[in-house]
């Protein structure tokens, strides 16, 4: 195994890209093994490949100090090791060949990433191509030791063949800490190994609540924007723009909190599987094994399509059979809680889906029943749909026990086949030119968005903050947390 293969080029490039290393020992132990510590500082312009670091008995810190670096293929950070990335660094993935993923970073169980950008100097993961395109890189994959409903030997999706490190995720440490992503933008990532087996923009497998995900954007992913495979990690100030498939995807027992998040869908392409704002499953068959997938969400804004023709189109690029689904699809025994959020621009809005997947049984599908019983909650949301804002499949049969949607939960649905924004009144949600197109309108009551008021301020789950407003933003320019470090163009 090549433990630290910075360069796959000729000797002249090796000589030009000098690796500076400083070392010091410490007295840490890993099991019965003594662990030393090594600092590795790749030169600006270096190409990283293979497994970073020296050996499994050494706690390596790989420090990217603000320059530009290249990733060749999937690049691994091993157990014990840490990759530190300074503000303003640019990490460029070298596009892969047909069937081979482009450059991306994999943090394995026990490894860490410490990527601390700033609003004025974000850390950018992008492509090395002069003609950027979705799917040219593999983004960031973080594998942790938090619990999932697949045990601790689940292999993360999208990594094929025989990799240098086995990409398992999951464990028993729900407070596991895989590091920090702050003011990080991930561009043009994603790779389909096979149908339903893909690398996303940001892939989180069994990541624990000790990890920080804050001010992170995924731009133009070739699959989901962010997918959470089990784990308990929380995410705040998240932006997903132009994903091919789902904006946010939850699976395999994920139980974290998401607050202040914006998803803006692509009007030019969609996935053949059906692109949703949110997609959530307990697992592939809907088996109710524990821990059960249950994201806790507040202050989310999801912007879909500007008209019903696009929302129901069935021949989107790149497959020629791409289509949009719903604003939020809760299925396969997934549970959920959603508060103070705004959804618009899908043919149907929030879907309670009890359809039976391949390999599943009707008895196992409990998404509708958990809503009926009050385990899953939808409160104080604004939901537009061109067709039906609160949708179920099959038809929801429990209205006598718990209506869907329940008037007591203070949700407002807007069915409008011609104007997605007529009632919700964001500034200009389907025009990317204004820097604040996604904010709610302010002004006189006849003009102002209903999202400015009506938020639930008390009674949210522990860790979610009550707000008077609904959606990801309060409408004031000074509090627009998504400005300055993000990218919204097509």
C-alpha positions as CSV (number, residue, x, y, z in Angstrom):
1,X,0.0,0.0,0.0
2,X,1.2,3.5,-0.8
3,X,0.8,5.4,2.4
4,X,1.5,8.9,1.2
5,X,1.6,9.2,-2.6
6,X,1.5,12.9,-3.3
7,X,2.4,12.6,-7.0
8,X,1.6,10.3,-9.8
9,X,3.5,12.4,-12.4
10,X,7.1,12.5,-13.6
11,X,10.2,13.2,-11.6
12,X,10.3,16.8,-12.8
13,X,6.9,17.4,-11.1
14,X,8.1,15.6,-8.0
15,X,11.1,17.9,-7.8
16,X,8.9,21.0,-8.3
17,X,6.4,20.0,-5.6
18,X,8.6,19.6,-2.5
19,X,7.0,18.0,0.5
20,X,8.0,19.7,3.8
21,X,7.7,17.5,6.8
22,X,8.4,18.2,10.5
23,X,8.1,15.4,13.1
24,X,7.8,15.1,16.8
25,X,7.0,12.2,19.1
26,X,4.3,12.0,21.8
27,X,3.3,9.4,24.3
28,X,-0.2,8.5,23.0
29,X,-1.3,4.9,22.8
30,X,-3.7,3.3,20.3
31,X,-4.8,0.0,21.9
32,X,-1.5,-1.7,22.6
33,X,0.5,0.3,20.0
34,X,2.6,3.3,20.8
35,X,1.6,6.3,18.6
36,X,3.9,8.9,17.4
37,X,2.9,12.2,15.8
38,X,4.0,13.6,12.4
39,X,3.2,16.9,10.7
40,X,3.1,16.8,6.9
41,X,2.8,20.0,4.9
42,X,2.3,19.4,1.2
43,X,3.6,22.2,-1.1
44,X,1.2,24.5,-2.8
45,X,0.3,22.8,-6.1
46,X,0.9,19.3,-4.8
47,X,-1.1,16.4,-6.1
48,X,-2.4,14.1,-3.3
49,X,-3.4,10.4,-4.0
50,X,-3.8,7.1,-2.3
51,X,-3.6,7.0,1.5
52,X,-2.2,10.1,3.1
53,X,0.2,9.7,6.0
54,X,3.0,7.4,6.9
55,X,1.8,4.3,8.8
56,X,-0.8,3.0,11.2
57,X,1.4,3.5,14.2
58,X,1.8,7.3,13.5
59,X,-0.7,10.0,14.2
60,X,-0.2,12.2,11.1
61,X,-1.5,15.7,10.6
62,X,-1.6,16.6,6.9
63,X,-1.8,20.4,6.8
64,X,-3.0,22.3,3.7
65,X,-2.0,25.8,4.3
66,X,-4.1,27.9,2.0
67,X,-2.9,27.2,-1.5
68,X,-4.2,25.1,-4.3
69,X,-4.0,21.3,-4.2
70,X,-5.0,18.5,-6.5
71,X,-6.7,15.2,-5.7
72,X,-6.1,12.2,-7.9
73,X,-8.8,9.6,-7.5
74,X,-10.2,8.9,-4.0
75,X,-7.7,10.1,-1.4
76,X,-8.0,8.6,2.0
77,X,-7.3,9.9,5.5
78,X,-6.6,6.9,7.7
79,X,-7.6,6.1,11.3
80,X,-5.8,8.4,13.8
81,X,-4.8,10.9,11.1
82,X,-6.1,14.4,10.7
83,X,-6.2,16.6,7.6
84,X,-6.2,20.3,8.5
85,X,-7.3,22.7,5.7
86,X,-6.8,26.5,6.2
87,X,-9.2,29.2,5.1
88,X,-8.9,30.1,1.4
89,X,-7.6,26.7,0.3
90,X,-8.8,25.4,-3.0
91,X,-8.8,21.6,-3.5
92,X,-9.3,20.5,-7.1
93,X,-10.4,17.0,-8.1
94,X,-8.9,15.6,-11.3
95,X,-11.8,14.3,-13.3
96,X,-11.9,10.5,-13.6
97,X,-12.2,8.4,-16.7
98,X,-15.3,6.5,-17.6
99,X,-16.4,4.4,-14.7
100,X,-13.7,5.9,-12.4
101,X,-14.5,8.5,-9.8
102,X,-12.9,11.9,-10.0
103,X,-10.7,13.3,-7.2
104,X,-12.3,13.3,-3.8
105,X,-11.5,13.0,-0.1
106,X,-12.5,10.1,2.1
107,X,-12.2,10.5,5.9
108,X,-12.2,6.9,7.3
109,X,-13.4,5.9,10.8
110,X,-11.2,7.4,13.4
111,X,-9.7,10.0,11.0
112,X,-10.6,13.7,11.1
113,X,-11.0,16.6,8.8
114,X,-10.5,20.1,10.2
115,X,-11.6,22.5,7.4
116,X,-12.1,25.9,8.9
117,X,-12.9,28.5,6.3
118,X,-14.4,31.9,6.7
119,X,-17.2,33.8,4.9
120,X,-14.6,35.9,3.1
121,X,-12.2,33.0,2.5
122,X,-14.2,29.7,2.2
123,X,-12.5,26.4,1.5
124,X,-13.5,25.3,-2.0
125,X,-13.5,21.7,-3.3
126,X,-14.0,21.9,-7.0
127,X,-12.9,20.4,-10.3
128,X,-9.5,20.8,-12.1
129,X,-11.2,20.9,-15.4
130,X,-11.2,24.0,-17.6
131,X,-14.8,23.0,-18.5
132,X,-16.5,22.3,-15.1
133,X,-19.3,19.9,-15.1
134,X,-21.4,18.0,-12.5
135,X,-19.8,14.7,-11.5
136,X,-16.2,15.5,-12.3
137,X,-15.1,15.1,-8.6
138,X,-16.1,12.9,-5.7
139,X,-16.6,15.6,-3.1
140,X,-16.1,14.7,0.6
141,X,-17.0,11.4,2.2
142,X,-16.8,11.2,6.0
143,X,-17.2,7.8,7.7
144,X,-17.8,7.8,11.5
145,X,-18.4,5.5,14.4
146,X,-22.0,6.5,15.4
147,X,-24.8,4.0,15.4
148,X,-26.8,3.0,12.2
149,X,-29.4,0.4,11.7
150,X,-26.9,-1.6,9.5
151,X,-24.4,-2.4,12.3
152,X,-20.8,-1.5,12.1
153,X,-19.7,-3.2,8.9
154,X,-21.8,-1.3,6.4
155,X,-19.8,-0.3,3.3
156,X,-20.5,3.2,2.1
157,X,-22.1,3.6,-1.3
158,X,-20.3,4.6,-4.4
159,X,-16.8,3.2,-3.7
160,X,-16.2,0.1,-5.9
161,X,-13.3,-2.3,-6.5
162,X,-10.7,-3.0,-3.8
163,X,-9.9,0.3,-2.2
164,X,-6.7,0.8,-0.1
165,X,-8.8,1.2,3.0
166,X,-12.1,-0.6,3.6
167,X,-14.8,2.1,3.6
168,X,-16.9,0.9,6.5
169,X,-19.0,3.2,8.6
170,X,-21.0,3.0,11.8
171,X,-20.2,1.8,15.4
172,X,-21.5,2.5,18.9
173,X,-20.3,6.1,19.6
174,X,-23.1,8.5,18.9
175,X,-20.9,11.4,20.1
176,X,-18.1,10.5,17.7
177,X,-16.1,13.4,16.4
178,X,-14.9,13.3,12.8
179,X,-13.9,17.0,12.8
180,X,-15.3,20.2,11.4
181,X,-16.5,21.6,8.0
182,X,-17.1,25.3,8.3
183,X,-17.5,27.7,5.4
184,X,-16.8,24.9,2.9
185,X,-18.1,24.8,-0.7
186,X,-18.2,21.5,-2.6
187,X,-18.6,21.8,-6.3
188,X,-19.3,19.4,-9.3
189,X,-19.1,16.2,-7.1
190,X,-20.9,12.9,-7.5
191,X,-20.3,9.5,-9.1
192,X,-22.7,6.7,-10.0
193,X,-21.0,3.3,-9.5
194,X,-24.3,1.6,-10.3
195,X,-28.0,2.5,-9.9
196,X,-28.7,3.5,-6.3
197,X,-25.0,3.2,-5.5
198,X,-23.6,6.6,-5.8
199,X,-21.2,9.1,-4.3
200,X,-23.0,12.4,-3.4
201,X,-21.8,15.9,-3.0
202,X,-21.2,15.4,0.7
203,X,-21.6,11.8,2.0
204,X,-21.9,11.3,5.7
205,X,-21.8,7.7,6.9
206,X,-22.3,7.0,10.6
207,X,-21.0,10.5,11.5
208,X,-21.4,11.4,15.2
209,X,-22.8,14.5,17.0
210,X,-19.3,15.6,18.0
211,X,-18.7,16.6,14.4
212,X,-19.4,20.1,13.2
213,X,-21.2,20.8,9.9
214,X,-21.8,24.5,9.7
215,X,-21.9,26.9,6.6
216,X,-21.5,24.2,4.0
217,X,-22.7,24.4,0.4
218,X,-23.0,21.6,-2.2
219,X,-23.1,23.0,-5.7
220,X,-24.2,21.0,-8.7
221,X,-23.8,17.5,-7.4
222,X,-24.3,14.5,-9.8
223,X,-26.4,12.7,-7.2
224,X,-27.8,14.0,-3.9
225,X,-26.6,17.2,-2.4
226,X,-26.0,15.7,1.0
227,X,-26.8,12.1,2.1
228,X,-26.8,11.0,5.7
229,X,-26.4,7.3,6.2
230,X,-27.2,6.8,9.9
231,X,-25.4,8.6,12.6
232,X,-26.3,11.6,14.7
233,X,-24.4,14.5,13.2
234,X,-26.1,17.9,13.2
235,X,-25.9,20.4,10.4
236,X,-26.6,24.2,10.4
237,X,-26.5,26.9,7.7
238,X,-26.5,24.4,4.8
239,X,-27.0,25.3,1.1
240,X,-27.6,22.8,-1.7
241,X,-27.8,24.2,-5.2
242,X,-28.7,22.4,-8.4
243,X,-28.4,18.8,-7.2
244,X,-29.2,16.2,-9.9
245,X,-31.1,14.0,-7.4
246,X,-32.4,14.8,-3.9
247,X,-31.4,17.9,-2.0
248,X,-31.2,16.1,1.3
249,X,-31.3,12.4,1.7
250,X,-31.7,10.5,5.1
251,X,-31.2,6.7,5.5
252,X,-30.2,3.9,7.8
253,X,-31.1,5.4,11.1
254,X,-30.0,9.0,10.9
255,X,-31.2,11.0,13.9
256,X,-29.5,14.4,13.7
257,X,-30.8,17.9,13.6
258,X,-30.9,20.2,10.6
259,X,-31.6,23.9,11.1
260,X,-31.2,26.8,8.7
261,X,-31.0,25.1,5.4
262,X,-31.7,26.2,1.8
263,X,-32.2,23.9,-1.2
264,X,-32.5,25.4,-4.7
265,X,-33.4,22.9,-7.4
266,X,-32.1,22.8,-11.0
267,X,-34.6,23.7,-13.8
268,X,-32.4,22.1,-16.5
269,X,-31.9,18.5,-15.3
270,X,-33.3,15.9,-12.9
271,X,-32.5,12.3,-12.0
272,X,-34.2,9.3,-13.6
273,X,-35.2,8.1,-10.1
274,X,-37.2,11.3,-9.4
275,X,-35.6,14.3,-7.7
276,X,-37.0,15.4,-4.4
277,X,-36.3,18.2,-2.1
278,X,-36.0,15.6,0.7
279,X,-36.0,11.9,0.5
280,X,-36.0,9.8,3.7
281,X,-36.0,6.0,4.3
282,X,-35.4,3.9,7.3
283,X,-33.7,1.4,4.9
284,X,-34.1,0.1,1.4
285,X,-37.0,-2.3,2.3
286,X,-38.7,-0.2,5.0
287,X,-37.9,-2.7,7.7
288,X,-38.4,-0.9,11.1
289,X,-35.1,-2.0,12.6
290,X,-33.5,0.4,15.0
291,X,-32.3,3.0,15.3
292,X,-35.1,4.4,13.1
293,X,-34.3,7.2,10.7
294,X,-35.8,10.4,12.2
295,X,-34.3,13.7,11.2
296,X,-35.3,16.8,13.2
297,X,-35.6,19.8,10.9
298,X,-36.4,23.4,11.5
299,X,-36.1,26.6,9.3
300,X,-35.6,24.9,5.9
301,X,-36.4,26.6,2.6
302,X,-36.8,24.4,-0.5
303,X,-37.3,26.0,-3.9
304,X,-38.4,23.7,-6.7
305,X,-39.6,24.6,-10.2
306,X,-41.1,27.8,-11.4
307,X,-44.0,26.2,-13.2
308,X,-46.0,23.0,-13.4
309,X,-44.8,22.1,-16.8
310,X,-41.2,21.7,-15.4
311,X,-42.4,20.1,-12.2
312,X,-44.2,17.3,-14.2
313,X,-41.7,17.0,-17.1
314,X,-40.4,13.4,-17.6
315,X,-37.6,13.8,-20.1
316,X,-35.0,15.9,-18.3
317,X,-31.3,15.6,-19.1
318,X,-28.9,13.9,-18.6
319,X,-30.7,10.5,-18.9
320,X,-33.6,11.7,-21.0
321,X,-36.0,10.2,-18.5
322,X,-35.3,12.6,-15.6
323,X,-38.2,13.9,-13.5
324,X,-39.0,15.8,-10.3
325,X,-40.8,14.2,-7.4
326,X,-42.1,15.9,-4.4
327,X,-40.9,18.6,-1.9
328,X,-40.4,16.0,0.8
329,X,-40.9,12.2,0.5
330,X,-41.1,10.4,3.9
331,X,-41.2,6.7,3.1
332,X,-40.0,3.2,4.0
333,X,-40.8,3.6,7.8
334,X,-38.9,6.8,8.1
335,X,-40.0,9.1,11.0
336,X,-39.4,12.8,11.1
337,X,-40.2,16.2,12.7
338,X,-40.4,19.3,10.5
339,X,-40.9,22.8,11.9
340,X,-41.0,26.4,10.7
341,X,-40.1,25.5,7.1
342,X,-41.1,26.7,3.6
343,X,-41.6,24.4,0.5
344,X,-42.6,25.6,-3.0
345,X,-42.4,24.7,-6.6
346,X,-43.2,20.9,-6.7
347,X,-46.2,19.2,-8.2
348,X,-47.0,17.7,-4.8
349,X,-45.7,18.9,-1.5
350,X,-45.0,16.7,1.6
351,X,-45.7,13.1,0.9
352,X,-46.4,10.4,3.5
353,X,-45.5,7.3,1.5
354,X,-46.5,3.8,2.5
355,X,-45.9,2.1,-0.8
356,X,-44.1,-1.2,-0.6
357,X,-40.5,-1.2,-2.0
358,X,-38.9,-4.2,-3.7
359,X,-38.1,-6.7,-1.0
360,X,-40.3,-5.1,1.5
361,X,-43.7,-6.0,3.1
362,X,-46.8,-4.0,3.5
363,X,-46.8,-4.7,7.3
364,X,-43.3,-3.0,7.6
365,X,-44.3,0.3,6.1
366,X,-45.2,2.6,9.0
367,X,-44.6,6.1,7.8
368,X,-48.3,7.1,7.9
369,X,-48.9,5.3,11.2
370,X,-46.1,7.1,12.9
371,X,-47.6,10.4,11.8
372,X,-51.0,9.3,13.0
373,X,-49.6,8.4,16.4
374,X,-47.8,11.7,16.8
375,X,-44.3,10.3,16.6
376,X,-43.7,12.2,13.3
377,X,-44.6,15.8,13.3
378,X,-45.2,18.6,10.8
379,X,-45.8,22.0,12.5
380,X,-45.9,25.6,11.4
381,X,-44.9,25.1,7.8
382,X,-45.8,26.8,4.6
383,X,-46.2,24.3,1.7
384,X,-47.0,25.2,-1.9
385,X,-47.8,22.6,-4.5
386,X,-49.0,22.9,-8.1
387,X,-51.3,20.0,-7.3
388,X,-51.6,18.8,-3.6
389,X,-49.6,20.4,-0.8
390,X,-50.1,17.5,1.7
391,X,-50.1,14.3,-0.3
392,X,-50.2,10.6,0.7
393,X,-49.7,7.3,-1.1
394,X,-51.8,5.2,-0.7
395,X,-54.6,7.5,0.5
396,X,-54.1,8.4,4.2
397,X,-56.8,6.4,6.1
398,X,-56.5,7.8,9.6
399,X,-58.2,11.2,9.4
400,X,-60.6,10.4,12.2
401,X,-57.6,9.9,14.6
402,X,-55.2,12.5,13.3
403,X,-56.0,14.6,10.2
404,X,-53.3,15.1,7.5
405,X,-52.6,17.9,7.6
406,X,-53.9,18.6,11.1
407,X,-55.3,22.2,11.6
408,X,-54.0,22.1,15.1
409,X,-50.4,21.9,13.8
410,X,-50.6,25.4,12.1
411,X,-49.4,24.4,8.7
412,X,-50.7,26.3,5.6
413,X,-51.0,24.6,2.3
414,X,-51.2,26.6,-1.0
415,X,-52.5,24.7,-4.1
416,X,-51.8,26.9,-7.1
417,X,-51.2,25.4,-10.5
418,X,-49.9,28.6,-12.1
419,X,-47.9,30.6,-9.6
420,X,-45.7,28.9,-7.0
421,X,-44.8,32.1,-5.2
422,X,-48.1,34.0,-5.3
423,X,-49.0,33.3,-1.6
424,X,-45.6,32.5,-0.1
425,X,-44.0,35.6,-1.5
426,X,-40.2,35.1,-1.4
427,X,-38.3,37.9,-3.1
428,X,-37.7,36.3,-6.5
429,X,-37.2,32.6,-5.9
430,X,-36.8,31.5,-9.6
431,X,-34.4,34.2,-10.6
432,X,-30.8,33.7,-9.6
433,X,-29.7,37.2,-10.4
434,X,-30.7,39.1,-7.2
435,X,-28.2,38.1,-4.4
436,X,-31.1,37.7,-2.0
437,X,-33.7,36.0,-4.3
438,X,-34.5,33.4,-1.6
439,X,-35.3,35.8,1.2
440,X,-39.0,36.4,2.2
441,X,-40.3,39.8,1.0
442,X,-40.7,42.5,3.6
443,X,-42.9,45.6,3.6
444,X,-46.6,46.3,3.9
445,X,-48.8,43.4,4.9
446,X,-50.2,43.1,1.4
447,X,-46.6,42.6,0.1
448,X,-44.8,40.9,2.9
449,X,-44.3,37.2,3.0
450,X,-46.2,35.1,5.5
451,X,-42.9,33.5,6.3
452,X,-41.9,36.5,8.3
453,X,-44.2,35.5,11.1
454,X,-46.0,32.4,12.4
455,X,-43.0,30.4,13.5
456,X,-43.2,28.0,16.5
457,X,-41.1,29.5,19.3
458,X,-41.4,26.9,22.0
459,X,-41.8,23.1,22.2
460,X,-39.3,22.1,19.6
461,X,-37.0,19.2,20.2
462,X,-33.9,19.8,22.3
463,X,-31.2,21.4,20.2
464,X,-33.5,23.1,17.7
465,X,-34.1,26.9,18.3
466,X,-37.6,28.3,18.1
467,X,-38.0,31.3,15.7
468,X,-40.8,33.7,15.0
469,X,-40.2,33.4,11.2
470,X,-40.5,30.4,8.9
471,X,-37.9,29.2,6.4
472,X,-34.2,29.6,6.5
473,X,-34.1,33.4,6.7
474,X,-35.7,36.2,8.7
475,X,-35.9,38.6,5.7
476,X,-33.3,41.1,6.8
477,X,-30.2,41.6,4.7
478,X,-28.0,41.8,7.8
479,X,-29.0,38.3,8.8
480,X,-28.6,36.7,5.4
481,X,-26.2,34.0,6.4
482,X,-25.9,32.6,2.8
483,X,-24.4,35.6,1.2
484,X,-20.7,36.1,0.3
485,X,-19.4,32.5,0.4
486,X,-22.0,30.6,-1.8
487,X,-22.6,30.0,-5.5
488,X,-26.1,30.0,-7.1
489,X,-25.7,30.4,-10.9
490,X,-26.5,27.6,-13.3
